[in-house]
Amino acid sequence: MIMWRIHEHRQVEKICPKLPSQVLKKYELWKSLVYRHGPEKLKEFPGFHDEALEGRRQGQRSSRLSLKYRVIYEAENDVVTVYVLEITPHQY
């Protein structure tokens, strides 16, 4: 089984301690799924509502951690690496 590498932007490390506990727990679950099975596995969990982004964020993806928070990431399948760019409140 191939394990994926997850690289977090330094901004993510700074914001994690400030996140609500339920958002942090879901992010840890998200990382566990991606690490073990890759980002394709997220499609099997409708609660993450994983989707491709458009516009200036084309090529990036978003997964729902709560109604308010999203994790924004890019995946490189050829080197099995996921780059977590940010965890941010969703803009409505």
Backbone bond lengths (Angstrom), bond angles and torsions (degrees), N, CA, C in turn:
res aa  C-N    CA-C-N  psi(-1)  N-CA   C-N-CA  omega(-1)  CA-C   N-CA-C  phi
1 M - - - 1.454 - - 1.535 108.96 -
2 I 1.314 116.20 132.60 1.457 122.31 179.70 1.527 108.90 -86.83
3 M 1.313 115.97 129.35 1.461 120.85 175.36 1.526 108.26 -95.77
4 W 1.295 116.41 137.81 1.453 122.37 177.79 1.518 110.00 -85.78
5 R 1.298 116.82 148.47 1.464 121.91 173.32 1.519 108.29 -95.60
6 I 1.322 116.29 139.44 1.460 121.49 178.53 1.526 108.11 -119.99
7 H 1.318 115.65 119.73 1.466 121.53 177.42 1.522 107.24 -108.60
8 E 1.326 116.52 123.69 1.455 121.23 178.60 1.530 109.75 -100.49
9 H 1.305 115.59 133.33 1.466 120.70 173.70 1.528 107.78 -61.75
10 R 1.316 117.40 147.09 1.472 119.86 -177.35 1.526 112.42 -59.69
11 Q 1.324 118.29 -25.76 1.463 121.43 176.04 1.527 110.76 -63.39
12 V 1.345 117.27 -35.14 1.463 121.98 179.88 1.524 109.66 -64.80
13 E 1.324 116.62 -42.37 1.466 120.52 178.74 1.533 111.36 -60.88
14 K 1.327 116.67 -34.41 1.462 120.86 -179.64 1.523 112.49 -75.09
15 I 1.340 117.42 -35.07 1.456 120.24 -175.13 1.532 112.50 -83.52
16 C 1.332 118.38 -26.06 1.474 120.95 -175.90 1.534 113.67 -52.94
17 P 1.337 120.10 -46.00 1.466 119.08 179.74 1.531 113.51 -63.97
18 K 1.328 117.23 -18.75 1.462 121.61 -178.19 1.529 113.03 -92.53
19 L 1.329 117.19 -8.53 1.466 121.22 -177.41 1.521 110.99 -74.54
20 P 1.343 117.06 150.21 1.466 119.55 171.53 1.529 109.59 -59.31
21 S 1.318 117.33 147.41 1.469 121.11 -173.85 1.524 112.61 -58.48
22 Q 1.339 118.64 -39.01 1.464 119.85 -179.09 1.529 111.68 -67.49
23 V 1.334 117.60 -31.94 1.466 121.37 176.85 1.525 109.52 -70.51
24 L 1.313 116.89 -42.47 1.461 121.07 178.55 1.529 111.15 -63.08
25 K 1.326 117.49 -40.63 1.473 120.85 177.52 1.521 111.31 -63.30
26 K 1.330 116.89 -41.80 1.464 119.22 179.79 1.524 110.51 -68.94
27 Y 1.341 117.65 -34.06 1.462 120.42 176.13 1.530 110.18 -64.73
28 E 1.316 117.47 -40.79 1.467 120.87 177.67 1.535 110.35 -63.41
29 L 1.336 117.78 -39.48 1.468 121.40 175.29 1.523 109.84 -63.74
30 W 1.326 116.86 -43.95 1.462 122.41 178.68 1.529 109.78 -57.23
31 K 1.341 116.69 -48.19 1.467 120.53 -179.90 1.523 111.09 -62.08
32 S 1.321 117.28 -40.60 1.458 120.87 179.89 1.528 111.40 -61.96
33 L 1.327 116.82 -45.32 1.471 120.94 178.54 1.523 111.37 -62.41
34 V 1.325 116.59 -46.30 1.464 120.57 -178.48 1.523 110.56 -66.16
35 Y 1.311 117.56 -41.76 1.463 121.34 -179.59 1.529 111.29 -61.48
36 R 1.317 116.32 -43.30 1.471 120.01 -175.99 1.519 114.19 -82.31
37 H 1.339 117.24 -36.84 1.463 120.41 -170.11 1.521 115.19 -124.56
38 G 1.329 118.15 -9.48 1.455 121.05 -177.91 1.515 112.04 88.82
39 P 1.331 116.52 164.65 1.460 120.72 -176.19 1.526 114.41 -65.93
40 E 1.322 118.33 -21.26 1.471 120.73 178.30 1.531 111.50 -61.93
41 K 1.313 117.36 -29.66 1.471 122.49 -179.18 1.528 111.56 -63.90
42 L 1.347 117.47 -26.14 1.459 121.46 -178.22 1.529 112.22 -60.86
43 K 1.327 117.16 -25.69 1.473 121.13 179.70 1.523 111.96 -64.75
44 E 1.327 117.23 -21.75 1.466 121.54 179.63 1.527 112.40 -80.16
45 F 1.327 116.98 -7.40 1.461 122.13 -178.21 1.533 108.57 -118.62
46 P 1.345 117.78 95.76 1.460 120.16 -175.39 1.528 113.61 -61.62
47 G 1.325 118.61 -21.63 1.456 121.24 179.50 1.522 113.20 -63.64
48 F 1.335 117.23 -25.32 1.457 120.35 178.47 1.532 111.81 -80.67
49 H 1.322 117.13 -20.39 1.470 122.53 179.85 1.533 109.97 42.80
50 D 1.340 115.63 51.67 1.462 121.86 -177.81 1.526 109.90 -67.96
51 E 1.333 116.41 130.90 1.463 119.46 -177.37 1.517 111.45 -150.35
52 A 1.324 114.72 154.31 1.463 121.54 174.53 1.518 108.41 -75.38
53 L 1.329 116.08 144.99 1.454 120.73 178.95 1.523 110.15 -99.03
54 E 1.326 115.62 162.31 1.464 121.40 -176.68 1.526 109.82 -123.88
55 G 1.311 115.25 178.48 1.465 121.02 176.68 1.515 111.85 68.46
56 R 1.331 116.19 -134.26 1.466 119.95 -177.06 1.524 112.10 -68.05
57 R 1.324 117.76 -14.58 1.467 122.37 179.02 1.539 112.02 -102.82
58 Q 1.318 116.96 18.31 1.465 120.25 178.41 1.521 109.79 -58.16
59 G 1.318 117.02 136.03 1.464 122.45 -177.26 1.521 112.25 95.44
60 Q 1.330 116.74 -9.77 1.460 121.50 177.22 1.520 109.28 -105.57
61 R 1.336 115.64 164.18 1.456 121.52 179.38 1.517 109.53 -127.54
62 S 1.322 115.61 161.98 1.455 122.15 -179.50 1.520 108.90 -132.35
63 S 1.327 116.49 138.09 1.465 122.63 173.20 1.522 108.08 -125.11
64 R 1.321 115.89 138.71 1.458 121.60 -178.23 1.529 110.45 -81.53
65 L 1.328 116.21 126.17 1.465 121.56 174.91 1.526 110.44 -100.66
66 S 1.324 116.72 -24.30 1.467 123.85 174.51 1.525 105.39 -163.63
67 L 1.321 117.08 -177.74 1.462 118.28 176.40 1.524 111.18 -60.60
68 K 1.311 117.05 -31.45 1.458 121.81 -175.84 1.526 113.91 -95.18
69 Y 1.331 118.58 -38.48 1.470 121.78 -170.26 1.525 112.73 -102.45
70 R 1.346 114.38 141.59 1.461 122.83 176.48 1.522 108.83 -129.10
71 V 1.322 115.42 149.31 1.461 120.14 168.99 1.530 105.68 -103.58
72 I 1.331 116.21 128.76 1.461 123.30 -179.91 1.527 106.73 -105.65
73 Y 1.335 116.25 129.54 1.468 119.03 -176.47 1.517 112.00 -148.79
74 E 1.320 115.13 164.63 1.462 124.23 172.39 1.520 107.54 -124.39
75 A 1.309 117.16 143.65 1.465 121.11 178.35 1.522 109.66 -121.28
76 E 1.326 115.15 136.15 1.466 121.63 174.66 1.520 107.18 -112.81
77 N 1.311 116.42 102.07 1.464 120.86 -176.13 1.519 113.45 -66.71
78 D 1.324 117.13 -30.54 1.462 118.75 -176.40 1.529 112.54 -71.17
79 V 1.340 118.05 -21.60 1.466 120.15 178.33 1.531 111.49 -122.88
80 V 1.319 116.45 15.61 1.468 124.51 -179.57 1.539 112.90 40.17
81 T 1.325 115.08 56.35 1.461 122.06 179.58 1.522 109.41 -127.09
82 V 1.315 115.90 138.23 1.464 121.97 174.76 1.520 107.52 -116.61
83 Y 1.318 116.78 128.93 1.459 122.38 177.28 1.522 108.67 -104.83
84 V 1.326 117.33 110.84 1.457 121.42 176.53 1.520 106.45 -83.47
85 L 1.326 116.11 115.84 1.453 121.37 -174.73 1.520 112.62 -88.72
86 E 1.333 116.30 -40.59 1.452 118.81 179.10 1.520 110.89 -167.49
87 I 1.317 114.37 159.83 1.457 122.49 168.71 1.515 104.10 -120.34
88 T 1.303 115.89 119.89 1.452 119.33 -168.89 1.521 111.72 -140.15
89 P 1.330 116.54 149.67 1.468 118.46 170.62 1.527 108.45 -63.60
90 H 1.311 116.25 137.92 1.463 121.83 -178.88 1.523 109.89 -70.08
91 Q 1.315 117.30 136.77 1.459 122.53 178.03 1.530 109.01 -90.17
92 Y 1.311 117.50 118.59 1.466 120.90 179.34 1.505 111.33 -97.20
